[in-house]
């Protein structure tokens, strides 16, 4: 869980003890988090609970498995999750959000289907991104920028697979 905590470090600035304490595992809608249908507080509450609650993944029935990538924390789910018109039993967490690990669809094809235009497209790497929400709030000399994007990518650690999910990026200035 230490690595997941490191992945979630950008969110620490916005954390309150109540965020993790208020999360009810029965309320988890993983598909909504992956497909950017959840709001930032919903993701933050879940992320802080998962990173900070001892045995959180076990309570969900998730089994952590090696991802082969130091930037991804990977879990096998007890039952498949239905996202982007497909099912998967594997999810990964990046520093900013959850992604489904999908088989049977090429990243460019999925990106086209969900309207996430390519920002990088080569034989070795694909990145597609669709901005779902973007805002800046200034209060008391502090600027909080929120950017939620739907992402599709390939990574070397997961050959032949497509990663697709949501990024809940927050920047405090």
C-alpha positions as CSV (number, residue, x, y, z in Angstrom):
1,X,0.0,0.0,0.0
2,X,3.0,2.3,0.5
3,X,3.4,2.7,-3.3
4,X,-0.3,3.5,-3.7
5,X,0.1,6.2,-1.1
6,X,3.0,7.6,-3.1
7,X,0.9,7.5,-6.2
8,X,-1.8,9.5,-4.4
9,X,0.6,12.0,-3.0
10,X,-0.7,14.9,-5.2
11,X,-4.0,14.6,-3.4
12,X,-2.6,14.9,0.1
13,X,-2.7,18.7,0.0
14,X,-6.5,18.4,-0.2
15,X,-7.0,15.6,2.3
16,X,-8.9,15.8,5.5
17,X,-9.1,13.0,8.0
18,X,-12.8,12.8,7.4
19,X,-12.3,11.9,3.7
20,X,-11.1,8.4,4.4
21,X,-13.3,8.0,7.5
22,X,-16.5,8.9,5.6
23,X,-16.0,6.5,2.8
24,X,-18.3,3.5,2.8
25,X,-16.9,0.6,0.8
26,X,-20.5,-0.5,0.0
27,X,-20.9,2.7,-1.9
28,X,-18.0,2.1,-4.3
29,X,-19.0,2.4,-7.9
30,X,-15.7,1.5,-9.6
31,X,-17.1,1.8,-13.1
32,X,-18.2,5.4,-12.4
33,X,-14.7,6.2,-11.1
34,X,-13.0,4.7,-14.1
35,X,-15.4,6.3,-16.7
36,X,-15.2,9.8,-15.1
37,X,-18.8,9.7,-14.0
38,X,-17.8,10.4,-10.4
39,X,-16.8,13.7,-8.9
40,X,-13.5,14.6,-7.3
41,X,-14.8,14.3,-3.7
42,X,-16.1,10.8,-4.5
43,X,-12.7,9.8,-6.0
44,X,-10.7,11.4,-3.2
45,X,-12.8,9.7,-0.5
46,X,-12.2,6.3,-2.1
47,X,-8.5,6.9,-2.9
48,X,-7.7,8.0,0.7
49,X,-9.6,5.1,2.1
50,X,-7.8,2.6,-0.1
51,X,-4.4,4.1,0.6
52,X,-4.9,4.6,4.3
53,X,-7.2,2.0,5.6
54,X,-5.4,-1.2,6.6
55,X,-6.8,-4.2,4.7
56,X,-8.9,-2.0,2.4
57,X,-8.2,-4.0,-0.7
58,X,-8.9,-7.2,1.1
59,X,-12.3,-5.8,2.3
60,X,-13.2,-5.3,-1.4
61,X,-12.0,-8.8,-2.3
62,X,-9.2,-7.3,-4.4
63,X,-6.0,-9.1,-4.8
64,X,-2.9,-7.0,-5.5
65,X,-0.7,-8.4,-8.2
66,X,2.6,-7.2,-9.6
67,X,2.1,-4.7,-12.4
68,X,5.6,-4.7,-13.8
69,X,5.5,-0.9,-13.7
70,X,6.6,1.2,-10.7
71,X,4.0,3.8,-11.5
72,X,1.0,1.4,-11.5
73,X,-0.6,-0.4,-8.7
74,X,-2.5,-3.4,-10.0
75,X,-5.4,-5.4,-8.6
76,X,-7.4,-8.5,-9.7
77,X,-11.1,-7.9,-8.9
78,X,-13.3,-10.7,-7.5
79,X,-15.8,-10.0,-10.3
80,X,-15.4,-8.2,-13.6
81,X,-16.3,-4.5,-13.9
82,X,-18.2,-3.3,-17.0
83,X,-16.6,-0.2,-18.5
84,X,-16.5,1.4,-21.9
85,X,-18.8,-1.4,-23.2
86,X,-16.3,-4.1,-22.1
87,X,-15.6,-6.2,-19.0
88,X,-12.3,-6.6,-17.2
89,X,-11.2,-8.2,-14.0
90,X,-8.0,-6.1,-13.7
91,X,-7.6,-2.4,-12.7
92,X,-4.5,-0.3,-12.2
93,X,-4.1,2.9,-10.3
94,X,-1.9,5.8,-11.5
95,X,-0.9,8.8,-9.5
96,X,-4.2,10.4,-10.5
97,X,-6.8,7.8,-10.9
98,X,-8.1,4.3,-11.8
99,X,-7.7,2.6,-15.2
100,X,-9.2,-0.6,-16.5
101,X,-6.9,-3.1,-18.2
102,X,-8.7,-4.1,-21.3
103,X,-8.0,-6.9,-23.9
104,X,-9.4,-7.3,-27.3
105,X,-9.5,-3.7,-28.4
106,X,-6.7,-1.5,-29.7
107,X,-6.1,1.7,-27.9
108,X,-6.7,3.9,-31.0
109,X,-10.0,2.2,-31.6
110,X,-11.2,2.6,-28.0
111,X,-10.0,6.2,-28.0
112,X,-12.0,6.9,-31.1
113,X,-15.1,5.2,-29.6
114,X,-15.1,7.4,-26.5
115,X,-14.0,10.6,-28.1
116,X,-10.5,10.8,-26.6
117,X,-8.2,12.2,-29.4
118,X,-4.7,10.9,-29.7
119,X,-2.0,13.1,-28.2
120,X,0.7,10.5,-29.0
121,X,0.2,7.9,-31.6
122,X,3.1,5.7,-32.8
123,X,3.8,2.0,-33.2
124,X,5.3,1.9,-29.7
125,X,3.0,4.2,-27.7
126,X,-0.5,5.6,-27.7
127,X,-2.1,8.3,-25.5
128,X,-5.5,9.6,-26.0
129,X,-7.2,12.2,-23.8
130,X,-10.6,13.8,-23.5
131,X,-11.1,16.7,-21.0
132,X,-14.2,16.0,-19.0
133,X,-14.1,18.9,-16.6
134,X,-11.6,21.8,-16.0
135,X,-11.9,24.6,-13.4
136,X,-9.9,27.0,-11.3
137,X,-11.1,28.3,-8.0
138,X,-9.2,31.1,-6.2
139,X,-9.8,31.5,-2.5
140,X,-7.7,33.4,0.0
141,X,-4.7,33.7,-2.2
142,X,-4.7,30.0,-3.0
143,X,-5.6,28.7,-6.5
144,X,-7.1,25.3,-6.9
145,X,-7.1,23.9,-10.4
146,X,-9.1,20.8,-11.1
147,X,-8.7,18.8,-14.4
148,X,-10.6,15.6,-15.0
149,X,-9.7,13.7,-18.1
150,X,-10.7,10.4,-19.7
151,X,-7.5,8.7,-20.9
152,X,-6.6,5.8,-23.1
153,X,-3.1,4.5,-23.4
154,X,-0.7,1.7,-23.9
155,X,2.3,0.9,-21.7
156,X,5.3,-1.4,-22.1
157,X,4.5,-3.3,-18.9
158,X,1.1,-4.4,-20.4
159,X,1.8,-5.6,-24.0
160,X,-1.2,-6.1,-26.1
161,X,-3.5,-4.5,-23.6
162,X,-5.2,-1.1,-23.5
163,X,-5.5,1.0,-20.3
164,X,-8.5,3.3,-20.1
165,X,-9.7,5.4,-17.2
166,X,-10.0,8.6,-15.4
167,X,-7.5,11.1,-14.2
168,X,-8.5,13.4,-11.3
169,X,-5.7,15.9,-11.3
170,X,-5.6,18.7,-8.7
171,X,-3.1,21.4,-8.6
172,X,-2.7,23.8,-5.6
173,X,-0.9,27.1,-6.3
